[in-house]
Amino acid sequence: QVQLVESGGGLVQPGGSLRLSCAASGISFSTYTMAWYRQAPGKQRDLVARITSGGTTNYADSVKGRFTISRDNAEKTIFLQMNSLKPEDTAVYYCYAQRDRLYWGQGTQVTVSS
């Protein structure tokens, strides 16, 4: 059974930082492209950052220079370091795994507010 379990969300003030984690099980983790998506209320789910099995990364323009995605294949975990957070970063953040099939986590809430 495939599981993607996100953690690390919460409430943070503008300008603050959070680090999200996504622990995977049930997949050959190192062969998967992994990604973070986010969905704000009333909006579509959008790509935030992606990391391929080879370590190539790409980011949404809105988070470039502020967010960093990384992976630890030994721990079967990806991370999203989020710095200089803005209120518009408020959303549910979802972990995503893709190879021949794709999988989603349940999501973790990130709220940026003073």
FENSUL-V440403 format. One record per run of one state. SS is the DSSP state (H for helix, E for strand, - for the rest). FROM is the first residue (numbers start at 0). LEN is the number of residues. Records with the same first field share a line. If there is no record, write none. Layout:
# FENSUL-V440403
SS: FROM-LEN + FROM-LEN
This chain:
# FENSUL-V440403
-: 0-2 + 7-2 + 12-5 + 25-3 + 31-1 + 39-6 + 51-5 + 59-1 + 63-3 + 72-4 + 82-4 + 89-1 + 98-3 + 104-3 + 112-2
E: 2-5 + 9-3 + 17-8 + 32-7 + 45-6 + 56-3 + 66-6 + 76-6 + 90-8 + 101-3 + 107-5
H: 28-3 + 60-3 + 86-3
